Amino acid sequence: MTIRHVRLALLLLFVLLFLLPVYVLLVTSFKPLSEADPSQAWNLPRVWTTEAWAVAWEKLSPGFANSFLLAVPGSLISAALGAMNGYVLSKWRFPGSELVFTLFLFGMFIPYQGVMIPLVQLMVNLGVYGGIPGLVLAHVVYGIPICTLIFRNYYATIPDELIEASRVDGAGMLRTFASIVIPVSGPAFAVVIIWQFTSLWNDFLFAVFLTGPSSWPATVMLNNIAGAQTVPYSQQMAAAILASVPTMIIYVLLGRFFMRGLMAGALKG
């Protein structure tokens, strides 16, 4: 047996270990409540049914709409702000720009729990507490540091001569950004959109504190799927799969740009 065969065997083993929870999720989601029990988690259903999926969708559908209203604009706004910040901090540096960048990075290490009370007070004062706009604002502000870092490091790989040539041709900062930088920013946008969309879609803590029941996203709805006497495992498993589908679609659509963007930002800057 060669080293190549050993590597393939180990990879296959890791894949199987990774897929075991997925197997339990799928199998349990097609079981009736009478069979959905931890003691029978590995068994195939004796009676296959989609009842759990129908109930899970009925309970999650309002949260899905709220999650899309949160994740889509939040991701796009975060990407736009991160691109502009990264461009200025990498190609149009000003006195003190390194200090500003360092202060941006400090924002990455502030825990959610440490700002929750003042954040709620701020949202109340702004009049956006309890709805999706306030939740979008919180995530956009909290996402600025990581988005700025990704774009700043990515734009550092763009040759300075290209920017200088555009200046010589008479292009200003915004024209250079729109005509030269944005067209080559696809991988960085893919990284930021995947990162922010996943973060916003999976948000639970901010959603619980900053929104009311009518604005709860899918994650909060998922947490609230529970029975009065027994735990509806099949419904919970079906709901968990449904809640994970949008992020999987984002990874499938933009995944090929993800590593390219991360590696480009890691080479320089």
Buried (B, 14 or more C-beta within 10 A) or exposed (E): EEEEEEEEEEEEEEEEEEEEEEEBBEBBBBBBBEBBBEEBBEEEBEEEBEBBBEBBBEBBEBBBEBBBBBBBBBBBBBBBBBBBBBBBBBBEEEEEBEEBBEEBBEBEEEEEEEBBEEBBEBBEEEEBBBBBBBBBBBBBBBBBBBBBBBBBBBBBBBEEEEBEEBEEEEBEBEEBBEEBBEEBBEBBBBBBBBBBBBBBBBBEEBBBBBBEEEBBBBBBBBBEBEEEEEBBBBBBBBBBBBBBEBBEEBBEEBEEBBEBBBEBBEEEB
